[in-house]
């Protein structure tokens, strides 16, 4: 059965200047079939959040306003988390990244 892990609290980042939105508020849930992935993510939460914040702060508002832009961000987050799990020698894999809240202002 799939298991979901919510990365809490919600991410709130400033977007690069010059765009139509200045801030992004984003809630994420990670899907996996392996409990060890959730354990590894939880045990390394500060490092994982650090890397995700850096990724989110680089996003362009105009791109995130499109479906393709949101899907691209999901893929980038999936890739980043996969890299981090590999670096932590976690054999389990992430099967999905889901936005449960997505607000730009």
C-alpha positions, 0 to 999 in steps of 0.5 A: 500500500502507498504511504504518504509523508507530509513535509511540515511545516508549509514551505514559504519562500520569496521568489526572485525579484521582477516576477508577477508574484513575490512569494510562494507558499507550498505544502508537499506530500511524498508517496512511497511504498517503503516505510524506510523512505519515510524514516530517512526523510524524517531523520534528515528533515533539516537537510531535506528542507534546506535543499528544498528551500534553495530549489523553491527560491530559484523558481520563476513566478511566470513559469509556476503559473502554468501546469507545465511549470508546476509539473516541472517543479514536481519533477525537480523536487522528485529528482532532488529528493532522490539524490538526497536519498541516494546520498544517504544510502537509502535503498527505497524510492519515492514514487510521487510528489504531490502539492497539497497547497500551492499559493503565489502572491 
